């Protein structure tokens, strides 16, 4: 789990995607709470730079994980930009076996040779 979390290549399971989403929101909320605010309640200008510097890798992380989850469903990573599509990514299962984005992260259907054992040989 969490192998190459910043890479857009490969596939991940629902659990890893869900944990990635939780990590994103927890870190974002912690940053937002910990940074000093002005009297008006907005983030101070120096704090805004810190927040921006932290959100760039955090945003990259969550987009990469979303793209890999889309790949598990056999779709392009751009699908994650569809509103509420993340709910589908969390609750629906990925494609069985190998697809164009790589092997199944659950290991189901990845070995085609083992599926041939016990079948009759046709000449």
C-alpha positions as CSV (number, residue, x, y, z in Angstrom):
1,X,0.0,0.0,0.0
2,X,1.2,3.5,-0.8
3,X,3.9,2.5,-3.3
4,X,4.8,5.5,-5.4
5,X,2.0,7.7,-4.0
6,X,2.9,10.7,-6.2
7,X,3.0,8.6,-9.4
8,X,0.1,8.6,-11.9
9,X,0.9,5.1,-13.2
10,X,-0.7,1.9,-12.1
11,X,-3.8,0.9,-10.1
12,X,-4.9,1.1,-6.5
13,X,-7.6,-0.5,-4.4
14,X,-10.6,1.3,-2.8
15,X,-9.0,1.1,0.7
16,X,-5.9,3.0,-0.4
17,X,-8.0,5.6,-2.3
18,X,-10.2,6.1,0.8
19,X,-7.2,6.4,3.1
20,X,-5.6,8.9,0.7
21,X,-8.7,11.0,0.7
22,X,-8.9,10.9,4.5
23,X,-5.2,11.9,4.8
24,X,-5.7,14.8,2.4
25,X,-8.6,16.2,4.4
26,X,-6.9,15.7,7.8
27,X,-3.7,17.4,6.7
28,X,-5.6,20.2,5.0
29,X,-7.7,20.9,8.1
30,X,-4.7,20.7,10.4
31,X,-2.9,23.2,8.2
32,X,-5.9,25.5,8.2
33,X,-6.4,25.4,11.9
34,X,-2.7,25.7,12.9
35,X,-1.9,28.7,10.7
36,X,-2.3,32.1,12.3
37,X,-5.3,34.1,11.3
38,X,-5.9,37.9,11.0
39,X,-8.4,39.8,13.1
40,X,-10.9,39.4,10.3
41,X,-10.6,35.6,10.5
42,X,-8.7,35.2,7.2
43,X,-5.4,33.5,6.8
44,X,-2.4,36.0,7.2
45,X,-0.4,36.6,4.0
46,X,2.7,34.8,5.3
47,X,0.5,31.9,6.3
48,X,-1.1,31.8,2.9
49,X,2.3,31.2,1.4
50,X,2.9,28.3,3.8
51,X,-0.5,26.9,3.0
52,X,0.1,27.2,-0.7
53,X,3.5,25.5,-0.4
54,X,1.9,22.6,1.5
55,X,-1.1,22.3,-0.8
56,X,0.9,21.9,-4.0
57,X,2.3,18.4,-3.0
58,X,-0.9,17.6,-1.2
59,X,-2.9,18.3,-4.3
60,X,-0.5,16.3,-6.5
61,X,-0.9,13.4,-4.0
62,X,-4.6,13.3,-4.1
63,X,-4.8,13.7,-7.9
64,X,-2.3,10.9,-8.4
65,X,-4.2,8.6,-6.1
66,X,-7.5,9.5,-7.9
67,X,-6.0,8.8,-11.3
68,X,-4.7,5.4,-10.1
69,X,-8.2,4.6,-8.8
70,X,-9.7,5.6,-12.1
71,X,-7.2,3.3,-13.8
72,X,-8.4,0.4,-11.6
73,X,-11.8,0.9,-13.1
74,X,-10.3,0.9,-16.6
75,X,-10.8,4.6,-17.2
76,X,-8.6,7.6,-17.8
77,X,-7.5,9.6,-14.8
78,X,-9.4,12.6,-16.1
79,X,-12.7,11.0,-15.0
80,X,-12.0,12.1,-11.5
81,X,-12.8,15.7,-12.5
82,X,-16.4,14.7,-12.9
83,X,-18.5,16.0,-10.0
84,X,-19.3,13.3,-7.4
85,X,-17.3,10.7,-9.4
86,X,-15.1,10.1,-6.3
87,X,-18.1,8.5,-4.6
88,X,-18.2,5.9,-7.4
89,X,-14.5,5.4,-7.0
90,X,-14.9,4.7,-3.3
91,X,-17.9,2.3,-3.6
92,X,-17.4,0.4,-6.8
93,X,-15.0,-2.5,-7.4
94,X,-12.2,-2.3,-10.0
95,X,-11.8,-4.3,-13.2
96,X,-11.1,-8.0,-12.8
97,X,-7.7,-9.1,-14.0
98,X,-5.1,-7.1,-16.0
99,X,-6.2,-4.0,-17.9
100,X,-4.3,-1.4,-20.0
101,X,-3.1,0.3,-16.8
102,X,-1.6,-2.8,-15.2
103,X,-2.4,-5.8,-13.1
104,X,-5.2,-6.0,-10.6
105,X,-4.0,-4.7,-7.2
106,X,-6.0,-7.5,-5.5
107,X,-4.2,-10.1,-7.6
108,X,-7.5,-11.4,-9.0
109,X,-7.2,-12.6,-12.5
110,X,-3.6,-11.6,-13.0
111,X,-2.2,-15.1,-13.7
112,X,-3.7,-16.5,-16.9
113,X,-1.5,-19.6,-16.9
114,X,-3.0,-20.8,-13.6
115,X,-6.5,-20.6,-15.1
116,X,-5.5,-23.0,-17.8
117,X,-4.7,-25.9,-15.4
118,X,-7.2,-28.7,-15.6
119,X,-8.7,-27.6,-19.0
120,X,-8.7,-30.0,-21.9
121,X,-6.1,-29.5,-24.6
122,X,-7.7,-29.1,-28.0
123,X,-5.6,-29.9,-31.1
